[in-house]
């Protein structure tokens, strides 16, 4: 699987695994089965069961054609609607745990999904899908033309989640907290702090530790008593977990 590095708005690099071409094709097949089932059911229900849409005295050619188009509209806009509603996922993508994301770290929006949907005319329906297939094979991020145009990629959510990738910290039962003021922080604050802390720890960037320490002190009002910015941030992470687990 290709690794995809996304830089968040907090300038933190997060690595994801791009969804394999096989999984994306399987998700597409599931979506096509869903659409086929929908069209089969709706045409049977509306046109056969209720005798609507047939060429009769009440239904001329243009009226029947207009009804057929209306019934097909949900299928035509299926992927656009689903990805907009489920933030980058169709039903097939949800089942296989893959999703569309922006490669610049921002949440993909309706405009991005619209570009991907429009480019499907070339990716999937031109030359029997060969264009999209070739583009995905040669792209280092497994992007079809629609992804390239929208600046998106499809990632897999089936990652091995460890405690290092969450806001949780391992603390002993006998742990004694130091800074009660950390409860002024939110889960999102702690997530950003931990992500930044891990980057600084990996790069041994003491400038980041210093800035992180100053920001924590500014937001919470607590003061570093450890003598080390790195140790201070580590204690803040553990203290937050201690207090939130015992609230």
N, C-alpha and C positions, 0 to 999 in steps of 0.2 A: 504494500500500500504506500502511496506517495504521501509524504509528510507535508502539510501545508502550514506555514507560519503566518499568523495574523497578528499585526500590531494594533493593540487596543488604543482607545482614546487616552489612556493613562500611560502610553508609551511602554506597555508591557507586551512582550512577545508570548503568544499562546500557540502551542503546536496542536494541530488537528490532523487526523488522517483523512485524506480525500477519499470519497466513496469510489470503490472500484467500478470499472465499466460494466462488469457483469451484474453487480448489484443494482446499478442504475437502470440497466436494461430490464432486469426482473421487476423493479418498481414500476417501470413503464408498462410492462405486460400486465401487472396487477391493475393499474389504472385503466388500461384498455379493456380488460375483462369487466371492470366496474361499469365503464361506459357502455359496453355491449349489453350488459344486463339491464342497464337503465333504458336504453333505446328499445330493446326487445320488449320490456315490460310496458313502457309508456305507449308504444305503438299498438301493442296488443290490447291494452286497457282502453285507450281512447278511441282507436280506430276500429277495432273488431268488436269489443264488448259493447260499446255504446254506438257503434255504426256511425262514427263521426269522421269526416275527412274523405269519405268516398265520393266518387264522381256520381252524384245523384242530382235530382232536381234542386235539392237544397245546397249542394256543394259542387260548384263549378270548378274548373281546373285551377284558376287563380286563388280561389278561397282554400282549396285543399293544399295548394303549394304554400300559401302563407301559413297555414296551420302546421304543416310539416317543418317549416323553418323555425317557427316558434318552439316546437317540441325539441328541435335539435340545438337550440341556443345554449341550454345548460351544458350540453356535451361539448360544444365548441369552446366555451369559456371555462371549462372545468378546471384546467390546471391554473389558469390565472386567478380564479376565484378561490380555489383551495389554498394556493400558496399565499395569497393575501390574507386569508382568514387564519390559517394555521402557521403564519410566519415562516414561510419557506418550505412547507410540506404539503404534498398531496396525500391522499389516503394510502397510496402505494408507498410513498416515502415514509409515512408514519409507521406503517407495518414493518418496514425494513430498517427503521431508525436512521434515516439519512435526512439531510436538510440543506436548503440553499442559504448561503451566507455571503456577505460582502468580503472581499479579500483585503479591504482596508480597515477592517475591524468594526465597521458600523453595521447596524441591523439593516438588512435589505428592505427596501420599501416598494410600494406599489409600482413606481416607475421602473424599477429593476425587474420586477416580475412581468411587467408589460413588455419590456424589451425581450426577455427570454421567450415569452409567449409568441410574440411576433416573429422572432427568428426561428421558431419551430417550423415555419413554412419552408425554410431552407434546410434546417438541420434534419428534420424527420420525414418530410414529405417530398423533398427533391432528391431524385436519383435513389429512391427507396431507402432513404436514411443513411446513405453512404457518406454524405457530407458531414453530418454530425458524428458518425462513427470514426471517420478519419481524423477529424479535428480533436476528438477526445483521445485518440491513440497517440497523436503527436504532441499534445499539450502536456506539460509537466505537472499540471494541476487537474488533469482529466476534464478539461473544459470543452464543451461544445461551442459553436460560434455564438450562440445566445449568451452563454456565460462570459465569453470574452467581451462581447459588446456591452453587457451590463456590469462587468467588473465583479462577477460572482463566481462561486465555486460550490460544489456539492460535497459536504463532509459526512462522515459517518459518526453517529452518536454512540456507537458501540465501543466505547473506550474503557480500558481498565481503570476505574476510578480508585485512587488511593487517597489516604488522608491528606497527602501533600497537595492534592488538587482540590481540596475543599477548605472551608474556613475553620475546620476542626483542628485542634491541637491535642496531642497526647499529654495528659497531666496525671500525676499520681493521686491516689486517694488522700494522701497526707499533704497535698500541695497547699501552700499558704500564699494567697494573693498579696500583691504590693500596692496596686493602684485601683482603688474602688471607682475612680472617675472614668474608667474605661467604658462604663455602661452608657456614657453619653454617645458613644459610637454606635453605628448601625451595622447590620450584617454586611451591607454593601461596602461600608467603610473598611471593615475588617478584611473583606475579600480583596479590595484594592491594596490595602496595606500588606497583606500576605503575598500577593502576586509581586508587588514591588520589592518586598523584602527578599523573596527568593531570587529575583533577578540580581539584586545588589549582592546577595550572598554568593551567588555563582560567579559574578564578575569581580568580587571583592572591591566593589565601588563604594568607598566610604563617604563620598560626596552625597550619594543617594541616601545612605543611612542617616547622614546629618540632616538633610532636607526632610526626610520622613519623620525624624524625631521632632523637628521644629513644628511640623504640621500637626502631629499628634498633640503636642503640648498646647498649640494654639486652639485646637478644637475642644480638647478635654479640660484644659486648665491645670493638668497635672505636670509635675516637673521630674525630669530625669534624675534619679537618685543612684543609678548604677555606675555612673562614671564612663559608660560606653554606650554609644548610640545603638550599636548592633544588639547588645544585650538588652537595652531598654525596649527596643521594638519586639524582641522575642518574648520578653516578660509581658508586654501589653497584649500580645496575641494569646498567651496562656491565661492571663487574668480575665480577658474577655470571655474565653471559653468557660472558665471557672464560674464567673458570675451568671452568665446566661444559662448554664446548666443547672444552677441552683436557685433560679428565680421562681 
